[in-house]
Amino acid sequence: MNIGEELVSAYLQYINNCRFVQTGVYLADIQGEIDVVGINIDKKIVYICEVAIHLETGLQYVSKNNRPNNVNKLIDKFTKDIEYANKFFQGYTKIIMLWCPIVKNQGKYAKYNQINDLNEIKESIKTKFNIDIEMIVNEKFLECIAELRNYALNETKNNTNPVIRFLQIEEKLKKHLQSINRSDVSVSYNAVGKKIRNNMHVEYNSLPKNQNDIVYLNNLIKSIGMATFVKYYELFVNENYSSGDIIQHMKQNENYTINSLRTKSSSGRRIFREGLEKDALIIISKSDNVDINTREKAKNILNNNK
């Protein structure tokens, strides 16, 4: 079992509502293989996905002489993928995706830069096929996992998909432990705060008002995404905007599925409804899992709302 392909398969099936999902689709005519194919029959959408789970090195395919070869390798793979989709899925909307959790930015003047590689790949495929590749990398990858977590948390039936089943176990266990912690009066507020700070590697000035465990807020932040929360902070804070208004605004600017938009809108509004927005901004401003511009913007919002 390839866990990366299983994760993408779960997302296509349960978030993008694909009735048919297949991993390792062999391309006999052109000697290749597509990692994951998903078909949403109702909307006539086919998802063609390449999956690269390169954790230590980041996205790094290499040539025969052991040199980085992301651009040539992925242009070749996507070219075959698109030719396959054009041949067998006429009349379908084709969404071509790269799923990679870690893509590094080695610096502006580095000889090899993975972010630059992605830009070159996107430009090449756009020029050749007029198709924009959807890059599910870094924070977007994490946001997709958060969507699956949210689905698993709300799914009551046993699920045979190994990724969803694992997340079900994890989320139900978290919920169970939070319930125990809230009822355990012997655990002091300061002790919980110290434990949380050690686990999160950041220092907090406060904890959520109605929770003894920062994990609850952290899960909400994962569901919406740190960058998304900061980017649309002014919409969430404005009570004149309904959830539908927020979804529509994000839809015009982001390439998220409708289910993803609903999850993000719901999580963002819940953070404000429970008075946790300041704590969320503190977490984001000190996180190593988001870009520096988002961290600085979170700090500015905090400073302006003291």
C-alpha positions as CSV (number, residue, x, y, z in Angstrom):
1,M,0.0,0.0,0.0
2,N,1.3,3.5,-1.0
3,I,0.0,5.7,1.8
4,G,0.4,8.9,-0.2
5,E,-1.8,7.5,-3.0
6,E,-4.3,6.2,-0.5
7,L,-4.5,9.6,1.1
8,V,-5.2,11.2,-2.3
9,S,-7.7,8.5,-3.1
10,A,-9.5,9.2,0.1
11,Y,-9.7,12.9,-0.7
12,L,-11.0,12.4,-4.2
13,Q,-13.6,9.9,-2.9
14,Y,-14.9,11.6,0.2
15,I,-14.2,15.3,-0.4
16,N,-14.5,15.6,-4.2
17,N,-17.3,13.0,-4.3
18,C,-15.6,10.7,-6.9
19,R,-17.6,7.5,-7.3
20,F,-14.6,5.8,-9.1
21,V,-11.1,6.1,-7.8
22,Q,-8.2,4.0,-9.0
23,T,-4.5,4.0,-8.1
24,G,-1.6,2.9,-10.4
25,V,-3.5,3.3,-13.7
26,Y,-1.2,1.7,-16.3
27,L,-0.9,3.4,-19.6
28,A,-0.3,0.6,-22.0
29,D,-0.1,2.7,-25.2
30,I,2.5,5.1,-24.0
31,Q,4.3,3.1,-21.3
32,G,3.5,5.0,-18.2
33,E,1.4,5.0,-15.1
34,I,-0.8,7.5,-13.4
35,D,-0.7,7.5,-9.6
36,V,-4.4,8.2,-9.0
37,V,-7.4,8.8,-11.2
38,G,-10.7,9.9,-9.7
39,I,-14.0,10.3,-11.6
40,N,-16.9,12.5,-10.4
41,I,-19.6,11.0,-12.7
42,D,-22.3,13.4,-11.7
43,K,-20.3,16.5,-12.6
44,K,-18.3,14.9,-15.4
45,I,-15.0,15.8,-13.8
46,V,-11.9,13.6,-14.0
47,Y,-9.0,14.1,-11.6
48,I,-5.6,13.0,-12.8
49,C,-3.1,13.0,-9.9
50,E,0.6,12.5,-9.6
51,V,1.8,11.9,-6.0
52,A,5.3,12.5,-4.7
53,I,5.8,11.8,-1.0
54,H,9.4,13.0,-0.7
55,L,9.8,13.9,3.0
56,E,13.4,14.5,3.7
57,T,14.6,16.0,0.4
58,G,11.4,17.7,-0.5
59,L,10.2,17.2,-4.1
60,Q,13.2,15.6,-5.8
61,Y,13.3,13.4,-8.8
62,V,16.8,12.6,-10.1
63,S,18.2,11.8,-13.5
64,K,20.4,8.8,-14.3
65,N,23.5,10.7,-13.3
66,N,21.9,11.5,-9.9
67,R,21.1,15.2,-10.6
68,P,17.8,16.9,-9.7
69,N,15.4,16.3,-12.5
70,N,12.0,17.5,-11.4
71,V,11.2,19.6,-14.4
72,N,11.9,17.0,-17.1
73,K,10.4,14.2,-15.1
74,L,7.1,15.9,-14.3
75,I,6.6,17.5,-17.6
76,D,7.0,14.1,-19.2
77,K,4.5,12.5,-16.7
78,F,1.9,15.3,-17.0
79,T,2.2,15.2,-20.8
80,K,1.3,11.5,-20.8
81,D,-1.4,12.1,-18.2
82,I,-3.1,14.8,-20.3
83,E,-2.9,12.8,-23.5
84,Y,-4.5,9.8,-21.7
85,A,-7.3,12.1,-20.3
86,N,-7.9,13.7,-23.7
87,K,-8.2,10.3,-25.3
88,F,-10.5,8.6,-22.8
89,F,-12.4,11.4,-21.1
90,Q,-13.8,13.5,-23.9
91,G,-16.5,15.8,-22.6
92,Y,-15.1,15.7,-19.1
93,T,-13.6,18.6,-17.2
94,K,-10.0,17.6,-16.6
95,I,-8.2,18.6,-13.4
96,I,-4.5,17.7,-13.3
97,M,-2.9,17.7,-9.9
98,L,0.4,17.3,-8.2
99,W,0.3,16.2,-4.6
100,C,3.5,16.7,-2.7
101,P,3.7,17.6,1.1
102,I,7.1,19.2,1.1
103,V,8.4,21.5,-1.7
104,K,11.4,23.6,-0.6
105,N,12.5,27.1,-1.6
106,Q,16.2,26.8,-1.5
107,G,16.8,30.5,-2.1
108,K,16.6,32.9,-5.0
109,Y,20.1,32.2,-6.4
110,A,20.3,28.5,-5.7
111,K,21.1,26.3,-8.7
112,Y,18.2,24.0,-7.8
113,N,15.0,25.4,-6.4
114,Q,11.9,23.2,-6.1
115,I,9.5,26.1,-6.1
116,N,11.0,27.4,-9.3
117,D,10.7,23.9,-10.7
118,L,7.0,23.9,-10.1
119,N,6.6,27.3,-11.7
120,E,8.5,26.1,-14.8
121,I,6.4,22.9,-15.0
122,K,3.1,24.9,-14.7
123,E,4.2,27.3,-17.4
124,S,5.3,24.5,-19.8
125,I,2.1,22.6,-19.4
126,K,0.0,25.8,-19.7
127,T,1.8,26.7,-22.9
128,K,1.5,23.2,-24.5
129,F,-2.0,22.2,-23.4
130,N,-3.7,25.4,-22.0
131,I,-4.2,23.5,-18.7
132,D,-3.3,24.9,-15.2
133,I,-1.9,22.2,-13.0
134,E,-3.3,22.3,-9.5
135,M,-0.4,22.1,-7.0
136,I,-1.4,20.5,-3.7
137,V,1.9,21.3,-1.9
138,N,3.0,22.5,1.5
139,E,0.2,24.3,3.3
140,K,-2.5,23.2,0.7
141,F,-1.5,19.6,1.3
142,L,-1.9,20.1,5.1
143,E,-5.3,21.8,4.5
144,C,-6.5,18.8,2.5
145,I,-5.5,16.5,5.4
146,A,-7.4,18.8,7.7
147,E,-10.5,18.4,5.5
148,L,-10.1,14.6,5.8
149,R,-9.8,14.9,9.5
150,N,-12.9,17.0,9.7
151,Y,-14.8,14.4,7.6
152,A,-13.5,11.6,9.8
153,L,-14.5,13.4,13.0
154,N,-18.1,13.7,11.7
155,E,-18.3,10.3,10.2
156,T,-20.1,7.8,12.5
157,K,-19.9,4.7,10.4
158,N,-16.9,2.4,10.3
159,N,-15.0,3.2,7.2
160,T,-13.0,0.6,5.2
161,N,-10.6,3.2,3.7
162,P,-7.4,2.9,5.7
163,V,-6.7,6.7,5.8
164,I,-10.2,7.6,6.9
165,R,-10.3,4.8,9.4
166,F,-7.0,5.9,10.9
167,L,-8.2,9.5,11.1
168,Q,-11.5,8.4,12.7
169,I,-9.6,6.6,15.4
170,E,-7.3,9.6,16.0
171,E,-10.1,12.2,16.0
172,K,-12.4,10.1,18.2
173,L,-9.6,9.5,20.6
174,K,-8.8,13.2,20.8
175,K,-12.4,14.0,21.4
176,H,-12.5,11.4,24.2
177,L,-9.3,12.7,25.8
178,Q,-10.5,16.3,25.7
179,S,-13.7,15.2,27.4
180,I,-11.6,13.5,30.1
181,N,-9.4,16.5,30.5
182,R,-12.3,18.9,30.9
183,S,-13.8,16.8,33.6
184,D,-10.6,16.2,35.5
185,V,-10.5,19.1,38.0
186,S,-7.2,17.8,39.4
187,V,-5.3,19.1,36.3
188,S,-4.3,22.7,37.0
189,Y,-4.7,25.4,34.4
190,N,-1.0,26.2,34.6
191,A,0.1,22.6,34.2
192,V,-2.0,22.3,31.1
193,G,-0.6,25.5,29.7
194,K,3.0,24.3,30.3
195,K,2.3,21.0,28.6
196,I,0.7,22.8,25.6
197,R,3.6,25.2,25.2
198,N,6.1,22.4,25.2
199,N,4.1,20.4,22.6
200,M,3.6,23.4,20.3
201,H,7.1,24.9,20.7
202,V,5.6,28.3,21.0
203,E,4.8,30.6,24.0
204,Y,1.2,31.6,24.6
205,N,0.0,34.5,26.7
206,S,-3.4,32.9,27.1
207,L,-5.4,29.7,26.5
208,P,-8.8,29.4,24.9
209,K,-11.5,30.7,27.3
210,N,-13.6,27.6,27.2
211,Q,-11.0,24.9,26.6
212,N,-8.3,23.2,28.7
213,D,-6.6,21.9,25.6
214,I,-5.1,24.0,22.8
215,V,-5.5,20.9,20.5
216,Y,-9.2,21.9,20.0
217,L,-8.2,25.3,18.6
218,N,-5.3,23.8,16.6
219,N,-7.7,21.5,14.8
220,L,-9.9,24.4,13.9
221,I,-6.9,26.3,12.5
222,K,-5.9,23.2,10.5
223,S,-9.4,23.0,9.1
224,I,-9.3,26.5,7.7
225,G,-5.6,26.8,7.1
226,M,-3.3,29.4,8.7
227,A,-2.8,31.5,5.5
228,T,-6.6,31.4,4.7
229,F,-7.5,32.5,8.2
230,V,-5.2,35.5,8.1
231,K,-6.0,36.4,4.5
232,Y,-9.8,36.5,5.2
233,Y,-9.6,37.7,8.8
234,E,-11.5,40.9,8.0
235,L,-14.4,38.9,6.5
236,F,-14.7,36.5,9.5
237,V,-14.6,39.4,12.0
238,N,-17.3,41.3,10.1
239,E,-20.7,40.1,11.4
240,N,-22.4,41.7,8.3
241,Y,-20.9,38.9,6.2
242,S,-22.9,35.6,6.2
243,S,-21.2,32.3,5.8
244,G,-22.5,32.2,2.3
245,D,-20.9,35.6,1.6
246,I,-17.6,34.4,2.8
247,I,-17.8,31.2,0.8
248,Q,-18.7,33.2,-2.4
249,H,-15.8,35.6,-1.8
250,M,-13.2,32.8,-1.3
251,K,-14.6,30.9,-4.3
252,Q,-13.8,33.9,-6.5
253,N,-10.2,34.0,-5.4
254,E,-9.2,30.4,-4.4
255,N,-9.2,27.0,-6.2
256,Y,-11.0,25.1,-3.4
257,T,-13.8,22.6,-3.7
258,I,-17.2,23.6,-2.4
259,N,-16.9,21.2,0.5
260,S,-13.5,22.7,1.4
261,L,-15.0,26.2,1.3
262,R,-17.8,25.2,3.6
263,T,-15.3,23.6,6.1
264,K,-13.1,26.7,6.0
265,S,-16.0,29.1,6.5
266,S,-17.5,27.0,9.3
267,S,-14.1,26.7,11.1
268,G,-13.3,30.4,10.8
269,R,-16.7,31.5,12.1
270,R,-16.4,29.0,15.0
271,I,-13.1,30.5,16.0
272,F,-14.7,34.0,16.3
273,R,-17.9,32.7,17.8
274,E,-16.0,31.1,20.6
275,G,-13.7,34.1,21.1
276,L,-10.5,32.3,20.0
277,E,-9.4,34.6,17.3
278,K,-6.6,36.2,19.4
279,D,-5.2,32.8,20.4
280,A,-5.4,31.6,16.7
281,L,-3.3,34.7,15.6
282,I,-0.7,34.0,18.4
283,I,-0.3,30.4,17.1
284,I,0.0,31.5,13.5
285,S,2.4,34.4,14.3
286,K,4.8,31.9,16.0
287,S,4.3,28.9,13.7
288,D,7.1,27.5,11.5
289,N,4.5,25.8,9.3
290,V,3.5,29.0,7.4
291,D,5.3,31.6,5.3
292,I,6.8,34.6,6.9
293,N,4.4,37.0,5.2
294,T,1.4,35.3,6.9
295,R,3.2,35.3,10.3
296,E,3.9,39.1,10.0
297,K,0.4,39.8,8.9
298,A,-0.9,37.9,11.9
299,K,1.4,39.9,14.2
300,N,0.1,43.2,12.7
301,I,-3.5,42.2,13.2
302,L,-2.7,41.4,16.9
303,N,-0.9,44.7,17.4
304,N,-3.8,46.6,15.8
305,N,-6.3,45.0,18.0
306,K,-4.7,45.3,21.4
